[in-house]
Amino acid sequence: MIGKYLQAGQEKTITGRVTDDKGAPLIGVTVLVKGTTVATATNAQGDFSIATPQIGGNLVFSFIGFEPQDVSINGRSVINVSLAPSANQMEEVVVVGYGEQKRANVLGAVATLNPAEVQDIPAANLSTLLQGRMPGVNVGQSSGRPGAGTSLSIRTRGSWTAEEPLYVIDGFIREGGEGKEAFDLLDPSEVESISILKDAAAAVYGARGAGGVVLVKTKTGKAGKAKINYSGSYGINDARQVVDVLNAYDHALLVNNRLRITNPTNYATNKDWFTDDELDQFKTLDHNWLDGAWGNSSTVRHTLNMSGGSNRVRYFGGGSYYKENGNLEGAQYQKYTLRLGLDADITDNLTASFNLSSNNDVDRRPFNREDGGNDAMDGTFESLLQTPRWIPSYINGLPVGYNQYQHALEITNRGGYSKSEATSTVVNAALEYKVPFIQGLSLKGSYNQSKRSADGKSYRLPYELYSFVMKGGNNHIFTDEVARTTTVKNDNRISFDHTTSKNYQLNANVAYNRSFGLHNVGALLVYEQSEFESENFDALREDIVVEDFEQFGGFSADKDDVRSGAAANGRMSYVGRLNYRFDERYLLEASFRYEGSTKFPPETRWGLFPAVAVGWRISEESFFKDNVGFMNNLKLRLSAGVVGNDGIGSSQWVRSYSTTNGAYLGGSGLTSAIQNRNEGVASTGVTWEKSSSFNGGIELGFVNNIRMEFDAYYKNTWDILDRPSSSLPQSAGFKNIPSVNYGEMEAWGYDGSVGYTGNIGKDFGYDVGVNMSWGKSKVLKKYQSPGVEGTWEDEIGRMPGGEVGYIAKGIIRTQEELDALLEANPNYTIKGRKPELGMLDFVDVGGPNRSNEPDGKIDGNDQRIIAPAVASLGFGINLGASYKGFRVSTNLGLGGFGTYSFYDKEAMRSPSATLNGPSFWRDHYSADNPNAAYPAPTDYGYNNERSTFWMRDGLTMNLNIVNASYQFPKSITEKIGVPEIRIYFTGRNLWRIINSLEYKDPSLSRFNSYPMMRSFNFGLNISI
């Protein structure tokens, strides 16, 4: 007896390696001390180390796609295990709405991502790491500025109103735009799993599920010795592509050619004409303002996590720091995250959980009023890129002013800035009780609360520009003699804004799950209550009176403005779900959400959102097992349900007010006027949009490690919130009245994935994964002007959107072509002007009142949809290989099949005497270059309007990520007392493989936007 107690009190460390049946190491195998919660996982070499509280006992080895093994310890200190491929690769646990399910039992279209796949990649936004990794999930980014936002959408939109995904983090539904922000601020090191609900599985989230649901489960503690993990990386960033613009000489030649066309008799007398001596001088000039501003950019990331505990109490703590400096001075983004979690088994049946998380992010950039409130800094980048190259930025240290409307370099040197900082704190507390006298019954109560505070400050300073005495034949060459100074106001203002918001969610759950022979029954009932409220306050003053005093007192009290606002809404919901399985072959799930929202009037604020799904695991049938040896999984599933979308402003059903800028009265300050919202009209019958969602899926698994999954879906959305003002005559006097439930739209498509894992010998392994998405939609009912019905502008019966423009014939290159054109129609005009050499000519397709009868001229009536919105087919390709401790993986994106891209409007506009342009304009039409690729550099006709001339194939392919790592062998790490050491390299946005718009990055809407970044990061990961 004494020996037994001594044995029970001893602790033993066991090490070993886990491989597959061919000897290749398996990464991430769970090793569990049976009968306890003590567990660990294998590293990149398949090695593990675990401290067991008993000399005897068993270790359980489990891994997705392999049969688990229960191995007796039997006093051994080294245990090596080989796992056999599982006949059932469906044991993965997937987070779904209000719970978890085995992958084998999931009946909805649910995409998952293991954050370990992206753990080494530093990113300001977690969304960017999902790009190309999950079918049906679309991620976009339109600017490379540090901290620039991203977009995330799920499948094809079923409404023309906002249909954003809902974000649920650890069961806490995050409200509105704060949900996306909370998701993006997460660091991959603190995330356990990410699931995307794409179909009627989102019905349990009711009126907010139409855009799909993003479910996040963060890491929790695991019993065992404390494990500490640190990861740190440093990276350098530079533009993936900067548009090449004209040099000083070619730019001046273009301007001269433009003047010859627009003023053929007196062009040499125009002030913009460049004389021969000036052109000779320009051959030696190249004042590149962007080069003077563009510097080195770096990214720093650190993460530190710790977990451990006993069988009774488990803990997790983690934090991260991310900082990115922009290539333009003064642009910077940084964020901090902190997470603490504690799970305690108070009794064998009662478990308490407490989690606290906090994050802070700071975004700063120089203030330039030409950015227009756009945090992408497009106005700043535009001036640096497009200032003519014959204009120096500084002469003898003085900022040069010459026709340009801003000086981005001097703005930075002056010290003005725009800064925003937000801090959020979230508390989660839960208590779960497993009722001992009713097997399978559990009760759970949880409370979640978030508080967010955001502060903004804008310090907008005026600055001086200097004009210099000019020389040259037409005064285009600068001297160093100052002629005059000009003050650029740049708003000359200081402003502060402050926003606070808080949100709570209270849940009471009753869950039941039990098997009766071949039958398994699961049931869930949830009561949920939540409230959200926010307040904002902002104030400003204008006209600086004290330099370098960045407070209100430094600006004039004669011009100030103060205003505030508030918003609130609340919800109450009842959720139910029933699951039934028979013999692991036949599956049924039914759910509902009955929800009320104060966004809508009392008589329409409650709605029911039901869903049902069925599944058949054919591979579990005896006829399949006995006759199909090459497959180990075949499952069919169907789902249908109703989801909602309440993307509408709060309380449009009551009369409400807002403040707007007033006027300066008597020099006493800027008054704020009060105005009615929605023209003073209240909408009393409005409710949420509703979508009927249908999905069919098939899952296949083969014994040779090939996995396939395909889904097809259809969604019909009705009661779309639409404003009837577009269908009212102007005499009605309404421009912005409340939305009403009217519209209808349908969407359909398919998505899927194929994966394969293999190895050559025992040391070399490889994997291939391809996912694809295709989707289309059609408008069935929508308010629109009666005049467009039945015309090419009518949106009914087609996919919304599409590019409107002219059908181009080409450039009028010869006098013969021009003469023939006018001979056929002497009154022919293009935008009211007689056609000329070098102009683009177009097809005459219509006349007044949207008719399809040509009228002998080219004007706005000849516009048509030249690139209809079409279903786009896109692929994400993931490749990986490993050899011993080395691992390399890549992610590529291929998309835009069947679509078209267009030159952006800024690029179509030919360069002028004050604004440079893309270098493709070097090959413009002129008398000396009649076979040019581009038209004459004038704004005549529709040369600079969207047309098929500027249209290109929309296909793109990009190498998004390359990740390489090396796990040092234990023979090395054990000598220095560190169990695990790994070094890694990550490259992002490395190569645009296919790009039909060669002059610019197709990710950008304008060639003069802040460019996308290419980054190279080097890091170290240590676990002790």
N, C-alpha and C positions, 0 to 999 in steps of 0.2 A: 504494500500500500504506500509506504514511504517512497519507494522507487517510482511508483506511478505519479505521485505528486511532483517529485523532482523532475521527471521527464516532461510533465505538462508545463513546468515553469521555464524550460530551456527554449532558446531561440536559435535557429540554425539558418545560415545563408546557403542557398542552393543556386548554382549557375548552370548554364547549358545553352544549347543551340536548337532551334526548331527549323526543320527543312520540309520541303514537299517530298512527294514520293520519288522524285528524280534527283534529290539532293540539293536543290536550289534553296537558299535561305528565304524564309518568310518574314516579312516586316509587319509589325503591328499585331502579332498573335497575342491574345489575352492569356495570361498565365495566372490561375486563381488557386489559392489554397482552399481546398474543398471544405465547406462548412463554415467559412469565414468570409469576410469582405476584403481580405488582403489579396491584392492583385498587382500585376505589372504587365508590361508589354514588351515584345522583342524589338530590337533596334534594326538599323538598316542591314546588319550582317546576320540577323536572325538570332542574336544572342539575348539572354535575359539573366537577371539576377534578382532573387526574391528572398526575403527573410520570412521563414515560417515559424510560428510559435510552437511547433511541435516536431519532434524527431520523426515520429510516425506520420500517418495521415497520407493524403493524396494531393496531387496537383492536377488541375483540369486545364487542358490546352484547347482553346477554341479560336476559330478564324473563319471568316465568311468564305464559303465555297469549299470548306474542308470538314471532314468528319471530326468531331471533338474527341479528345482522348483523355481518359482518366488514368493517371499513372501513380502507382504507389511510390512513396518516397523511400521507405524501407532503409532509412539511415544513410542514404546516399547524399553526397554534396554536389555531384555533377550528374545532370540528367539531360541527355540528348534525345530528341523526339522527331520522328518523321510522320507528318500528317498526310492522310490519304484524301484525294478529292472527294467531296461530298456528292452523294446522289441528289442532294437538295441544296442548291446554292441560295436559298431564300431565307436564311436565318437572320439576316441583317435587321436591326431594329430601326424603324423609321418614325420620326416625329410627325404626328398628324394633329389636326385640330383637337385640342383638349385631351391629349394622350399620346401614347406610342403604340405601334403595331409592328409585328414582324413583317418583313417585306413580302413574305409568302401570303399574308392575309390582307395586304393593302389592295383596295378595290378602285381607288381613284387614280388619276394621273398625277403622280407625285414625283418630282425630280429632287435629287439629293446631291449634296456636295460635302465631302469630308474636308474640313479646313486644313488638315495636314497636307493636302495637295498644294496648298498655296501659302503655307506657313512661312516660307522664306522670302516672300515677295512684299517689299515695302510699298504701301499705297496710302494716299490721303483718304481715299474712299473705299470701303470694303466692296462696294458694288462693282468696281472695276475688275476685281479678281474673279467675278462670276462670268466675265466675258468669254463666250465660246465654250463653256464647260457644261451647260445643261440645256437639253432640248426645250425649245419654246420660251427661253428666257433671253431677252434682248437688252443689251447694255450699250449706252452711247455716251460719248464725251465730246464736247465741241470746242474745248479750249485746253491748252496745256499750262495755263497759269497755275502756280501753286495753290492748291485748295479748290480749284475749279470744280463745280458740281458735275454730277453725272445724271443720266436718266436710266430708269430700269422699268421695263414693261414685260408682261407675261402674255404670250400668244398674241393673236390679232385683236385689236381693239374692237369692242362691240358697240361703241357709242362715240359720238363726236364730242361729248362732254368729258370732263376729267375722269379718267378711269384708272387711277393709280393703284398699285398694289397696296395691300394692308400689311403692316409689319407687326409681328407678334414676337416679343422677346421674353423667353421664359414664362410664357403664358400671359404676359401683360401686353394688351393691345395699345400700341402707341398711336396717339391721335394726330391726324392730318400730316402736315409737312414735318412735324417733329419725329414721326415714325421713320421716314427715310433718313433724317439726320442722325437719329439714334443708331440705326443700322450701320450707316457709313462710318460712324465714329468707332465702332467695334474693331479691335485688333484680332487678326486670325488666331493669335496665341490664346485668346480667352474664349474661343468658340468651340463647342463640342460638335455641333452639326448644324447644317442649314437645309431646310426642306422647302420646296415650292409647291403649293397647291394650285393646280392649273384648271381644274374642272369643278364639278358640283361638290367635290370634297370641301370646297370653300363655303358651302351653304351654311355650315355651323357658325359662320361669322356674319351671316345675314346681310344687312344693308350696306356692308362695306366689303363684300367678297367678290364683286363683279370683276374687279381687276386682278384677281388672284391674290394669294396670301403667301407672304414670306415668313416662315417660322424659324426661329433661332433658339437653340438650346446652348447655354453657356456651360463652361466646365464646372464640375463640382469635385469635391474631395474624394479620394479613394483611400481605404484603410491600408495601413502599412507604414513603413519608415518614411520620414519626410523626404520628399523628392523636390529638388530645386532645379529649375531650368532657366538658363540665361541665353538670350540671343541678341546679338548686336550686329549692325551692318552700317556701312558707309557707301554712298553712291555718288556718282557724278551724272549730271543731266545736260543735255544739249538738244537743240531743235532737231527733230527728225527731218524736216524739210523747211527751208526758208525760200520764199519765192524770189527768183532772180529777176531784178528789174533793170531798166535801161541805164547804161552809163551816161555821163553828161553829154558826150558828143552825139550818141545816137538819139538821145532824148531831144536835143536841140534840133537835129535834122528832122525828126518827126514833127516838131512844132512848126518848123519852116514849111514842110510839105502840107501841113494842115492849113497854114495861112495862104499858100498858093491856091488851094482849092476853095477856101471860103472867101478870099479877097483877091481874085486873080489879077486885078489891075493895079492895086496899091499895096500889095502885101509887104513890100520893102519899107513902107512908111509906118507900119504897125509897130507899137512899142515892144511887142513880143518877138519881133523878127531878130534872128541872130545873124550877125554879120560874119564875114569870112575870118576876120582877126579873132572874133570871139570863138568861132568854131575851132580855129587852130589852138586857142588857149584851152578849150574844153577837152581836147585830146589828152591833155596832161593832168586833168582834174578828175578826182573821184572822191568827193566828200560823202562818205558812207556814215550817216548818222546812226544807223543801227549798230554798226561795228563799234562805234564809240560808246554805245550804251550797253551792248550785250556782253555780259561777263560770265564768270564761272558760276555754276549752280550745283548745289550739293543736297543730298538727302541723308539724314541720320535717323536710325531707328534702334531703340532698345526695348527689350521685353524681359520681364522677370516674373516667373511663376513659381509657386510652392504649393504642394498638396501632400496630404498624409492623414494620419489619425489612427484611431483604434476601431474595433468592431462597433463600438457604441457612438463614437464621436469622430466625424470626418470634417476636414477643412480644406479650403482652397483660397489662395490669395494671389493676386497678380496685378501687374501694372505695365503700362507701355508708354513710350515717348516717341513722337515722330516730329521731325522738323524738316521743312523743305525751303531752301532759299531760291528765289527766282533768278533767272538770268538777267532780268532788269533790276537795277538797284532799288531797294525799298519794298520789293514784293516778297512776302514771306508768309508761310503757313506753318502752324505747329499745333499739335494736340497731345493731350495727356489722357490716359484712362486708368482707372483703379477699380478693382473688383475684389470683394471679400465674401466668402460663403461658408456657412456652417450648417451641417446636418447632424442631428443628435437623436439617437434612439432612446427616448426617455424610458420607455418600457419595451417589451418585445413587440408590442402592438401599436405604440404611439411614437411617431417621429415628428420632430420639429425642424423646420428649415428657416434659415435667415440669410438673406443676401443683401449686400450693400454695394452699389456701383456708383461711380462718379466719373464725369469726363469734362474736359475743358478744351476748347479750341479757340485759337486766335488767328485772325486773318488780317493782314496789313498790306497796303499798297500805296504808292503815291497818288494824290488826288489830282485828277485831270478832268475838268468839266466836259471835255470832248469825249470822255468815255461814256457819258450819258447815263450814269448810274449802272453801267454794265460792268460787273466784276471781272469780266474777261480782259479788261484793259485794251479793248480793240482800238479805241481812239488814240491811245498812246502809241501802240505798235504801228498803226497806220501812218502817223506822222513821221516816225523814225524810218519806216521803210520807203515812204513815197515822197519825202522831201527831195526835190531835184538835186542831182549830184554836183551841180556847179555852185551850190550854196553851202558855204562853210557853217558849221554849227557855232563856232566861237572864233573871234578875231581878237588877239591880244587879251584873251580871257573874258571878253564881253560877248554875251549871247546875241546872235545875229537875228534880226527881224527883217524879213523880205517877202512880203505877200503871203507868207504862211500864217495860219490863224492860231498857231500854238507853237511852243518850244518844249517838247517833252523832256529834254535833257535839263533845261533850266528849272522846270517844275520839280524835278527830283532834287536838284541842287538847292532849291529854295527851301525845301523841307516840309511842304504840305503833305498831308496824308489822309487816308481813310482807313479806319480800324474798326473791327468788330470782334467781340469776345463773348462767348456763351459758355455757361456752366450748367450742367445738369446733374441731379442726384436722384437715384432711384432706390427705393427700399422695397424688398419683397419678403414677406413673412408668411409661413404656411404651417399648418398643423394637420397631420394625417393620422387617422385611427383605423386600424384593421380590426373589425368587429370579431372577437375570438369565437363567439358562439354561433356565428353565421358565416360559414366558409365562403370566401370570395367577396365578401362585402367590405367596403371601405368608405370612410367619410373623410372629407377634406375641406378645410376652410383656408382661404388665402386672402391676403390684402396686399395690394401693390400701390405705390404712390410715387409720382415723379414731380420734381420741381425744377424749373428751368428759368434761368435769368440770362438775358442777352443785353449787352451794352454796345452801342456804336458811337463813334466819334469821328467827325470829319473836320479837318483843319485845312481850310482852303485859302491859299495865300496868293495875292497878286504878285506879279514880277515884271521886271523891266526888260524890254528888248531894244536893241540898238540898230539903227539904220546907218549905213556907211556910204560915203561918196563913191559913186560908181564910175568906171571907165570902160573903154571899148567902143566900137562903132555904134552900138545902140545901148550903152550903159548896162551891160550884163556882167561885167567883171568887177569884183570887189577890190577896193583899196582898204587901208587900215585907218582912214580918216572918218571919225564919227560925224554923221550929218544930223541926227536927231534921235530922241528916245521915245518909246511908246510904252504905256502901262497896259498890261493884259490883266484884266480883273480876275479871271479864273474863279468866279463867284464871290471871292473876298468875304468869306463867311466861316463861322464856327458853328457846328451843330452837335447836339447830343441826343441820343434816343435810348430809351430803356424799355424793355419788355419783360414781363414776368408771366409765367403760366404754371399751372399745377393741374394734375390729373390724378384721380384715384380710381381703382377698380377693385371691387369686392366680389369674391366668388365663394359659393358654397356648393360642393360637389358630393354626389352620392354615386358610387361606382360598384358594379358587381361583375364578377367574372368567375365562371366555374365550369368544369367539364363533368358531364354525366355519360360515362361510357364513350360512345362515338360522337356525342353531342357536346358542343361548347357554346355557352351563352355569355354574352357580355352586354351590360347595360350601363348607361351614364345619364345622369340628370344634373343640370347645372343651373344655378341662379346667379345672374351676373348684374351688377349695378356699377355704373361709372359716371363720373362728372368731370367736365373740363372747363376751366375758366382762364382767361388771360386779360392782362391790362397793359397798355402801352402809353408812353409819354415821350414827347420830343420837343425840343426847343432849339432856337437858333438866333444868332445875331450876325449882322453884317457890318462891313467897313472896319478894318483893323485900325486901332489907335495906339496900341502898344506892341512893339515887335517882341517876338520870342516869349510871349505870355499866352500860353495855350489854354486860356480859360475865358469865360464870358467877359470878364473885366477887361480883356485885351481888345474888345470890339465895341463899337458904338451902341449905346443903349437906345438910340433913336430908332433903330431898325431891328426889332426883335419879334419873335413869334413863339407862342407856346400852345400846344394842343395835346389832347389825350383821347384814348378810346378804350373800349372793353368789349369782350365777347364771352359767351358761355353756352354750353349745351350739356345735356345729360341723356343717359340711356338706361333702360332696364330691359333685361333679356332673360328668356328661359330656353335652355338648350337641352335636347334629348337625343340619345343615340342608342340603337340596338344592333348588336352584332350576333350572328349565328353562324356556326360552322358544323358541318356534318362530315365526320371521318376525314377531316382535312382536305376534302374534295370539293364540297359545295359550300359557297360562302354567300352571306347576305348581310347587308348593312342598310339601315334606315335611320335618318336623322331629321331633326327640325330645329329651327330657331324662331322663336316668337319674340319680336323686338319692338320696342317703342323708343322714339327719339323726339326730343324737344325741338329739333330743327323744323318739325312739321306741326300743323295745327292739331288740336286734340282729336278731332274726328277722323284724321287720316294718319296719325303718327304710329299706329301699330301695324305690323306686317308679319306674315308667316312665310318662312323660307324652308320648304321641305326638300329632302333628297333621298334617293334610294340607289343602291348599287348591288349587283350580283356578280359572282365569279365562279368559274369552274376550273379546278386544277386537274386538267386532263392527265398530267403526268403521274398523278396519284392513283389513277384507275389501274386495275390489275391487267386489263387488256393492253394498256400502254406499256406498263413495266415489263410484261412478258414478251412483247414483240418489238419494242423500239429501244434498242440498246445504245444508240448514239446520242440520245437526248436525256437529260435529267430534269428538265423543267419545261412545262407547257401550260400556260394559264391564259384563259380568256376572261375578260371583265367588261361590264357595261355599267354606266352610271347615268343618272338623270337627276336634275334638281333645279331649284330656283335660287338665284343669288341677286343681290341688290347693289345699288349705287346711290349714295346720298350726297354726291358732289354738288352741294348747293350751299349758299351762304346761310348763316344762322338766322332763324326767325324772320324769313321773308313774308311770313303770314301775318306779321304785325307791322304797324307803321314805325319806322325807325329813322334815325338821323345820323349825319356825319358832318365833320368839319372840313372846310376847304380854305385855301388861301384867300384872304380878303385884299385890302388895299392899305396903303399908307395914308392915314388921316391926320392932317395937321402936324405932321412930323412926330407924332407921339408913339408910333410903332406900327407894326404890321398886324392888322386885325384878322381874326379867324371868323369866317362866316359859317353859319349852320345851314345845312341843306337837307332836303328829304332824300332818303335812299329810294332807288327804283321809281323816281318820278312821283313819290308819295303814294304809290299804288301798293296795296297789300294783296298777296295771293293766298286765298283762303282754302283752296282745295288741293294744294300741291302735296305730293308724296314722293317716295323714292322711285328711281328707275328699277325695273325688274328684268332679269335675264333668265330664260329657260336654257339650261346648259345640258348637252348630251355628249357623252364620250364613250368610245369603244376602244379597247386596248388588247394587245396580245404580248405575252412575255415568253421568250424562248431561251433555254439554256442547253448547251451541248457539252458532252463529256470531254471534248477537246478544249474547254475553257472559252468557247465563244458564247457571248451573251447578246441577245437582241431584245429590243422593246419598241413597239410602235403604237401610236395612238392617233385616232381620227376624232375630230370634234365638230360640233355645230352649236351655235349660240344665237338665240333670237332675243333681242332686247326691245322692250316696249316701254311706254310711259317715259321716254327719254325727255329730260328736262330741257326745254327749248323756249326761246324768247319769241313771242308772236310779233314783236315790233317790226321784224323784217317783212311781214306780210301785210302791215298796215300802211295806208297812204301817208305821205309826209304831212298832209293836212291834219292828221290825227294829233300831231304834236308830241308823240311819245318816241323816245330814243332808247330808254333803258328801263323797261318795265320788268317785273319779276318773271322768273321762269315758270312755265306750266308743263304738265305732263302731256306730251303730244307725240313725240317722234317715235320711229321704229326703225330698227336696223338688224341685219343678220350678219354673222361671221362664221367662217368654217375653215378648216385646214387640217394639217396633220404634223406630227413631229415624232422623232424616234431616235434611237441610239443603237450602235453596234460596238461591242468591245471584245478584245481578245487578249489573253495573257499566255505567254509561252516562255520557254527557256531552251537554251542549247547547252547541254552539259549541266553540271551542278553549280557553276559560277555565273553564267551569263543568262539574264532574263530580259524580257522585253514585253511591252504592252502597247496596244493600239486602241484608240477610242474615237469614234466618229458620231457626232450628233447632228441632226438636221431639223429644220423647221420650215414650214410653208403655210401661209395663211392668206385669206381673202375676206372681203366684207362687201356689203351692198346696202345702200340706203333705201328703205321702203316707204318712209313717211317723214316729212320734215317741213317746217314753216319756210317758205321762200317767197320772193316777190312773184306775183301772178304773171309778170312779164317774161319770166324765164321758163315757165312751164312749157314743156314740149320742145325746147330749144337745146342747143349744145351746152348751155349753162345749167340745165336742169340736172339736179343731183339725184333725183329719184331713179332707182333702177341701176345704179352703178356704184362702184367703189368710191368713197369720198376722197377728195383731193385730186391730184394730177397737176401737171404743169401746163399753164396757159401761155400761148405764144403764137408766132406766125410761122407759116410753112414757107421756108426759104427756097428760092430757085438757085441762088448763088450770087456771086459778085458780077456786076456789069463791067466787063473788062475792056471791051473794044468799042470804037465808034460805030462799027457795023452793028453790033448788038444793040447799042443805044438807038441808032436810027431805026432799026427794025421794030423796036419796041414802041417808039413814038409813031411810026408809020401805021402800025396796027391800031393804035389808039392815041390820037393826037392830044387828048385831054387827060392822059394817064398821069397820075400823081402818086407819090409815096409820102404819106403823112403831110399832104398839102403842098409838096414840092415836086417840081419836075425831076424825073430821074436824071442822075449824072453818073459819069464814070467813077468807079470805085464804090458806088452805093450797092447795098444788098437789094435784090429784087425778090418779090414774094408772090405767092399764088393768091389771086383774087377769088375768095371763096364765099363772100357774103356781102350783104348790104344793110341798110338801116333796119332797126327793130329786130335784130338777130336773124334776119332772113338768110337763106342759103343761096340767094340769087346774086351772082357777081354784079358789081355796079361800076366797073371800069376804073376803080381807084383802090389804093391800099390805105386803109385807115383802121381804127379800132374795131370796126365791124368784121375785119378779117382774122381776128383772133379765134383760135380754137384750142381744144385740149390736144396738144401735140405729143404729150407723153402721159397717157392715162395712168392713174394709180393702178398698179398691177400687183398680184400676189408675188412676193419675193421669196425665192428659195435661198436659204443660207445654211452653211455648214460650219461646225466647230470641229477641229481635228486635234487630237491629243496623242502625242507619241512619247514613249519612254523606253529607257534601257538601263540595265544595271549590271555591273561586273564587280563581284566581291563588295568592296566598300564604296564603289563609285556608282553614282546615279545621275542620269541626264533625262530631262523631260522638256517637251516643247508644246506650245499651244499656237495653232494657226486658225485664222478665220477666213472663210471664203463665202462671199455673199453678193447680192445684187443681181442674181440671174434674172434676165428678162426685164430689168429696169434700165432707166436712162439717167445720166448725170448731165448737168449743165454748167457751163462757165458761169461764175457768179457775176452779178450785176456790176460790181466794182471793177472786175477784170474786163468786162465787155465795154466799159466806158474808156475810150482811148485817152492816153496821157495828155495833159495840158501843160501850159507854161508854168503852172504852179504846183502840179501834182504828177508824180512819176507813175509808171504802170509796169505790168509784167513785160519781160523781155521778148515775149512772142510778138509784141507790137513792132519789133524791129523789121519783121517781114510783112509790112503793110503795103496796101496798094498805092502806087504813084505812077506818074508818067514813065518813070525809069524802071518801074517794077510792076508791070501789068499782070504778071502771073503770081502775084503774092498770095500767101496763104490766108491773109486777113484783109478786111475791107479798108477803105480810106479812113484815116484817123479823124473823122468828123462825127458830129452828132446828127447829121442829116438823116432823114427818113427814120428807119427803125434799125440802123446799124447796131445800136447799143441796147436794143430790146431783145427779150428772150425769143428765140426762134430755133428752128431745126438746124440752122447753121452752127449754132453753139452747142448742139446736143451730141453727147457721146454715150457709148455703152456704159452701163452702170456697174459692171462686174468689178469687184475688188478682191484682193487677197493680201493678207497681212500676216507676218510672223510676229505674233503678239508677245510671246514670252519664251525665253530659254532659261532653264534652271539646271545647274550642275552642282553636285555636292560630293563630298568624300567623308565617309565615316572611318575614323582611325580605328585600327584593330585594338582589341583589349590588351594584346601583348605590349602595346605601346602605352595606352592610357593608364593601365594599372600601375605602371612604373612611376607615374607622377601623381597617383592617387585620385584621378578623375575618371569616373566610370565611362563617360561618353563624351567624345569630342567630335564635332563635325564642322567642316568648313564648307562654304557654299558661295556660288556666284549666281546672280540673276540679271538677265537683260530683258528690258521691256521696250515694246514698239521698235523692234530692231530693223524691220525691212518691209517696205510696202512692195510686195512682189508684183501685183497687178494693179495698175492705176491708169485709167483712160484719160484722166485730167492731169497730164504730166506736169503742168505748170504749178500745181498746188496739191496739198494733202487733201484727199476727198473727205476726210473727217471734218474739215473746217467749212463753214458756210461761206466764208469770204477769204480771198487770198491774203488780205491784210489783217487777218485775225492773229492773235497770239498763237504761235505754233504749238503743235503737239510735241511732247518731249520723248527723246530716246534716252534711256537710263541704263547705267551699268553699276551694279551693287555687289559688294563683297562682304561676306559676313562670317560670323563664328557662332556656333551653338554648343553650349556646355550643359551637361546634366550631372548632378551630384546627389 
